[in-house]
């Protein structure tokens, strides 16, 4: 996944956007506008769209922070990070080398979900400090933005911990298997197999939702399942390469973070 628009560098890591990001950004702004209009009929049109644009912008900032957590921990553990790209399905950190040990794999993989969880709890904590109560809807646009960001980041952390390789949860599973079996090839093979099963269940769930009336939502979940299935299958290539004792110059290790088309993490965020 290569970026079409370069945004700059953070700690030597190139940050960019794929062209598909602009499509999903527009959909998220529109969806949030409709959401705020429904739950806050007293808000003016200006308040609604300012809140929608601000929330969408901050969401992508938090998504970038999720990816930066992966990348900065990877650098700390001696791995070279090529780039971070935000695209339609979320974000991906392109780490040039695979982890050399189970401990490195674990900490690099779990860093993103931990960052998202901390951001989510922080946003909700600030909202509570401003007078928001969990049993009520936010009364101001600013509090509404904080609450939405809080819940979406917590959901993002939870979704990306699903053991579907190559999501963060799948890589955490791989690291645990690697530590237990002391066999990297076997741990990748098992994690990839689990990832394919989970991806297939996503596809079935999406099809069921589509024919149950949830048209766009069902198609999106099925598409996510297909994306994860192809990614999990692709992980068999390095498994076969390592098993035969050869090395290649394949693509960088990717730590993808998934989201739903309306900005909500699939429930299932990554």
C-alpha positions as CSV (number, residue, x, y, z in Angstrom):
1,X,0.0,0.0,0.0
2,X,1.7,3.2,-1.2
3,X,0.6,6.7,-0.5
4,X,-0.5,9.1,-3.3
5,X,-0.1,12.2,-1.1
6,X,2.9,12.8,1.2
7,X,2.1,14.6,4.4
8,X,5.6,14.7,5.9
9,X,7.7,12.7,8.2
10,X,7.5,11.8,11.9
11,X,10.7,10.3,13.5
12,X,12.0,9.6,10.0
13,X,8.8,7.8,9.0
14,X,7.0,8.9,5.9
15,X,3.3,9.7,6.5
16,X,0.9,9.8,3.6
17,X,-2.6,9.3,2.2
18,X,-3.9,6.9,-0.3
19,X,-6.4,8.4,-2.8
20,X,-9.1,6.1,-1.4
21,X,-8.9,8.0,1.9
22,X,-10.7,11.0,0.5
23,X,-13.7,8.8,-0.4
24,X,-14.0,7.4,3.1
25,X,-13.4,10.8,4.7
26,X,-16.3,12.3,2.8
27,X,-18.6,9.4,3.8
28,X,-17.6,9.7,7.5
29,X,-18.3,13.5,7.5
30,X,-21.7,12.9,5.8
31,X,-22.6,10.0,8.2
32,X,-21.6,12.1,11.3
33,X,-23.6,15.0,10.1
34,X,-26.7,12.8,9.8
35,X,-25.9,11.3,13.2
36,X,-25.6,14.6,15.0
37,X,-28.7,15.9,13.3
38,X,-30.8,13.0,14.6
39,X,-29.6,13.0,18.2
40,X,-29.3,16.8,18.5
41,X,-32.3,18.4,16.7
42,X,-31.7,21.6,18.5
43,X,-28.3,22.2,17.0
44,X,-27.9,24.6,14.2
45,X,-26.7,23.4,10.8
46,X,-23.4,25.2,11.4
47,X,-22.9,23.4,14.7
48,X,-23.7,20.1,13.1
49,X,-21.3,20.3,10.2
50,X,-18.5,21.9,12.2
51,X,-18.8,19.1,14.7
52,X,-18.9,16.5,11.9
53,X,-15.8,17.9,10.1
54,X,-13.9,18.3,13.4
55,X,-14.8,14.8,14.6
56,X,-13.7,13.2,11.3
57,X,-10.4,15.2,11.2
58,X,-9.6,14.2,14.8
59,X,-10.6,10.6,14.2
60,X,-8.0,10.4,11.5
61,X,-5.4,12.0,13.8
62,X,-6.1,9.3,16.4
63,X,-5.9,6.7,13.6
64,X,-2.5,8.1,12.7
65,X,-1.5,7.9,16.4
66,X,-2.5,4.3,16.5
67,X,-0.1,3.6,13.6
68,X,2.6,5.7,15.1
69,X,2.5,3.6,18.2
70,X,3.2,0.5,16.1
71,X,6.0,2.3,14.3
72,X,7.7,3.9,17.2
73,X,7.8,0.7,19.2
74,X,9.1,-1.1,16.2
75,X,11.9,1.5,15.9
76,X,12.6,1.1,19.6
77,X,13.0,-2.7,19.1
78,X,15.5,-2.1,16.2
79,X,13.2,-2.5,13.2
80,X,13.2,-0.1,10.3
81,X,9.9,1.5,9.5
82,X,9.3,2.5,5.9
83,X,6.0,4.5,6.0
84,X,2.5,5.0,7.4
85,X,-0.4,5.2,4.9
86,X,-4.0,6.1,5.7
87,X,-6.4,4.5,3.2
88,X,-10.1,3.7,2.8
89,X,-10.1,0.8,5.3
90,X,-8.0,2.6,8.0
91,X,-4.3,2.7,8.2
92,X,-1.2,0.6,7.7
93,X,2.3,0.8,9.1
94,X,4.9,-0.6,6.7
95,X,7.7,-2.1,8.7
96,X,10.7,-3.1,6.6
97,X,11.7,-6.2,8.5
98,X,9.7,-8.9,10.4
99,X,10.2,-9.2,14.1
100,X,13.2,-11.3,15.1
101,X,11.6,-12.7,18.3
102,X,8.3,-13.3,19.9
103,X,8.6,-10.4,22.4
104,X,9.2,-7.8,19.7
105,X,6.3,-9.1,17.7
106,X,4.0,-8.9,20.8
107,X,4.9,-5.3,21.8
108,X,4.9,-3.9,18.3
109,X,1.4,-5.5,17.6
110,X,-0.2,-4.5,20.9
111,X,1.1,-0.9,20.9
112,X,-1.6,0.3,18.5
113,X,-4.6,-1.0,20.4
114,X,-3.1,0.3,23.7
115,X,-2.7,3.7,22.2
116,X,-6.3,3.7,20.9
117,X,-7.6,2.5,24.3
118,X,-5.8,5.3,26.1
119,X,-7.0,7.9,23.6
120,X,-10.6,6.6,24.0
121,X,-10.5,6.6,27.8
122,X,-8.9,10.0,27.8
123,X,-11.6,11.5,25.6
124,X,-14.4,10.1,27.7
125,X,-12.7,11.2,30.9
126,X,-12.5,14.8,29.6
127,X,-16.2,14.6,28.6
128,X,-17.1,13.4,32.1
129,X,-15.1,16.2,33.6
130,X,-17.1,18.7,31.5
131,X,-20.4,17.5,32.9
132,X,-21.4,14.7,30.5
133,X,-23.1,11.7,32.1
134,X,-23.0,8.2,30.5
135,X,-26.8,7.9,30.6
136,X,-27.4,11.1,28.6
137,X,-26.5,12.5,25.2
138,X,-23.9,15.3,25.1
139,X,-25.4,18.7,25.3
140,X,-22.6,20.6,23.4
141,X,-20.9,20.1,20.1
142,X,-17.5,19.9,21.8
143,X,-18.6,17.3,24.3
144,X,-20.3,15.3,21.5
145,X,-17.0,15.2,19.6
146,X,-15.2,13.9,22.6
147,X,-17.8,11.2,23.4
148,X,-17.8,10.0,19.8
149,X,-14.0,9.9,19.6
150,X,-13.9,8.1,23.0
151,X,-16.2,5.3,22.0
152,X,-14.8,4.9,18.5
153,X,-11.2,4.6,19.7
154,X,-12.2,2.0,22.4
155,X,-14.1,0.1,19.7
156,X,-11.1,0.4,17.4
157,X,-8.8,-1.1,20.0
158,X,-11.3,-3.9,20.6
159,X,-11.8,-4.7,16.9
160,X,-8.1,-4.8,16.1
161,X,-7.5,-7.3,18.9
162,X,-9.7,-9.9,17.1
163,X,-7.3,-12.8,16.4
164,X,-7.6,-12.4,12.6
165,X,-4.0,-12.3,11.2
166,X,-2.7,-9.8,10.0
167,X,-4.7,-7.6,12.4
168,X,-3.1,-6.7,15.6
169,X,-4.9,-9.4,17.5
170,X,-3.7,-12.0,15.0
171,X,-0.1,-10.8,15.4
172,X,-0.5,-10.9,19.2
173,X,-1.8,-14.5,18.8
174,X,1.2,-15.3,16.6
175,X,3.7,-13.9,19.1
176,X,2.1,-16.0,21.9
177,X,2.2,-19.2,19.8
178,X,5.8,-18.4,18.8
179,X,6.8,-18.0,22.4
180,X,5.1,-21.3,23.4
181,X,6.2,-23.4,20.5
182,X,9.5,-21.7,19.9
183,X,8.7,-22.2,16.2
184,X,8.2,-19.1,14.1
185,X,7.0,-20.9,10.9
186,X,4.4,-23.0,12.9
187,X,3.1,-19.9,14.7
188,X,2.6,-18.0,11.5
189,X,0.8,-21.0,9.9
190,X,-1.6,-21.4,12.8
191,X,-2.3,-17.6,13.1
192,X,-2.8,-17.4,9.4
193,X,-5.3,-20.3,9.5
194,X,-7.2,-18.7,12.4
195,X,-7.2,-15.4,10.4
196,X,-8.8,-17.1,7.4
197,X,-11.5,-18.7,9.5
198,X,-12.4,-15.3,11.1
199,X,-12.3,-13.6,7.7
200,X,-14.7,-16.2,6.2
201,X,-17.1,-15.6,9.2
202,X,-16.9,-11.9,8.4
203,X,-17.9,-12.6,4.8
204,X,-20.8,-14.8,5.9
205,X,-22.0,-12.2,8.4
206,X,-21.8,-9.5,5.7
207,X,-23.9,-11.6,3.2
208,X,-26.4,-12.4,5.9
209,X,-26.7,-8.7,6.9
210,X,-27.1,-7.7,3.2
211,X,-30.0,-10.0,2.7
212,X,-31.5,-8.9,6.0
213,X,-31.8,-5.4,4.8
214,X,-28.5,-3.8,6.0
215,X,-27.3,-3.2,2.4
216,X,-24.3,-1.0,2.7
217,X,-23.2,-2.3,6.1
218,X,-23.4,-5.9,4.9
219,X,-21.4,-5.2,1.8
220,X,-18.7,-3.4,3.8
221,X,-18.4,-6.2,6.4
222,X,-18.1,-8.8,3.6
223,X,-15.5,-6.6,1.8
224,X,-13.5,-6.4,5.1
225,X,-13.7,-10.2,5.3
226,X,-12.4,-10.6,1.8
227,X,-9.6,-8.1,2.5
228,X,-8.6,-10.0,5.6
229,X,-8.9,-13.4,3.8
230,X,-6.5,-12.3,1.1
231,X,-4.1,-10.9,3.6
232,X,-4.1,-14.0,5.7
233,X,-3.6,-16.2,2.6
234,X,-0.7,-14.0,1.5
235,X,1.1,-14.7,4.8
236,X,1.6,-18.3,3.6
237,X,4.2,-17.1,1.1
238,X,6.8,-16.1,3.8
239,X,5.9,-19.3,5.7
240,X,6.9,-21.4,2.7
241,X,9.9,-19.2,2.1
242,X,11.2,-19.7,5.7
243,X,10.3,-23.4,5.7
244,X,12.5,-24.0,2.6
245,X,15.3,-22.0,4.1
246,X,15.4,-19.3,1.4
247,X,15.0,-15.5,1.7
248,X,13.4,-13.1,-0.6
249,X,12.9,-9.3,-0.9
250,X,9.2,-9.4,-0.3
251,X,7.0,-6.5,0.8
252,X,7.3,-4.9,4.2
253,X,5.5,-6.3,7.2
254,X,2.2,-4.4,7.5
255,X,0.2,-3.6,10.6
256,X,-3.3,-2.7,9.3
257,X,-5.9,-0.9,11.3
258,X,-9.5,-1.4,10.2
259,X,-12.6,0.8,10.3
260,X,-16.2,0.8,8.9
261,X,-17.4,3.0,6.1
262,X,-19.3,5.3,8.4
263,X,-16.4,5.6,10.8
264,X,-17.7,3.1,13.2
265,X,-15.5,0.0,13.9
266,X,-17.1,-3.1,12.7
267,X,-18.7,-5.1,15.5
268,X,-17.3,-5.8,15.9
269,X,-12.2,-1.1,15.4
270,X,-8.5,-1.5,12.8
